[in-house]
Amino acid sequence: MDDSLRSLPNIGKVMEGKLNKIGIKSRGAFLRRDPYKVFDELLKKVDPTLCRCALAAIVGAKEGVPWHAVTKHTAAEYQKRHKRHKWGRC
């Protein structure tokens, strides 16, 4: 099986580079992490402009579904965990 990050749905070259910056360099390493915590770490350490679509891409990659199928659900869940967070534009 391909253990590259890009073998996951929604993970392209740009997101792969961002994940690498927080030490996630393989599919296995990514799948062992909570996607909401991954997004939060990316937001704080790599790119503070990430939007709800990026969150959906990360959660979708973990769940094996396209990002647009989970955008509303994932944004609402992140908002529950981080009540003061304000979403930027996608």
N, C-alpha and C positions, 0 to 999 in steps of 0.2 A: 504494500500500500504506500502511496505517496504521502510522506510526512511533511510536505511543504505547506506553509501557511496559505499559499495561493491555490491549494487543492480544496480549500473550504469555499463554500458559496459566499459571495459578497466581498471577498478579500482579494483586492488587486494590488498592483505594485505600490501605490501610495500608502494604503493601509498597512501593507506588509512592512514598509519602511518605518512607519510609526510604531507598530508593534515591536519591531526589532529594537527600537530605542528604549523600550521598557523591559527588555530582556526576553521577550517572547519570540522565539526563532523557529518554532516548529508547530505543526498541527497538534501534536500531542501536548506540548506545553500550553498551547492556547486552550485546548479542550479541558484541561485540568483546572482552569481558572473560572471564577464567577465573571460572566461578561459585563455585569454592571460595575464591578470593581475594576475590570480592565478599562472600561470607558472612563471611569472616574480618574484613574491613574493617567491615562492619556490626556485627559482634559487638564489635569494639574501639571504634568511634567513635560508634555510634548506640544499640545495644540489647544489653547484655551478657546478657540473658535469652533470646536467640533459641535455639530448640531444633532438634532434628534434623528436625522437620517443616518448619521455615522453610528449612533447608538444602535439603531435598528439593524445596521449592517453587522455589527459585532454580535448582537444577540442572535440574529438570524444565522450567522455563521456557526454559532454554538448549537443552535437548534436544527440546522440543516435546511433552512427555508430562506426564500428571497426577502430582502430587507423590507420591501414595500408591504409585505404581508403582516408585518409585526410592528410597524412604526407607531401607531396609536397606543397599543398595549405597552410597548417598551418605554415610551415617553412618560406615560402615566405611572408606571412602576418606578422609574428613576425619580420622578417628582415626589413620590411617596417617601423614598429613601433620602432625598435631598430637597427638603421643603423650600429652601431659599434659592434654589437654582432657577435662573431665568434663561429660557431657550433663545438662542439667536436664530437668525434666518437660515434655512436650508438652501 
